[in-house]
Amino acid sequence: MKVKIFDEEIESDLEKVVNDFLSSDIELLDIKYQVSASVFGEEQIYCFSAMIIYK
């Protein structure tokens, strides 16, 4: 069993890297998805992440 973690600031970027990874020859076991947000000054920062568990 292995894991691969992806972390992007833009949700569509996360979609792309996850879809690219899933198109490789792996046996998918599970995907965990998380969104976090924080405030830096007047800017709101998002973090979209996914952990893929595979063989």
Buried (B, 14 or more C-beta within 10 A) or exposed (E): EEEBEBBBEEEEEBBEBBEEBEEEEEEEEEEEEEEEEEEEEEEEEEEBBBBBEBE
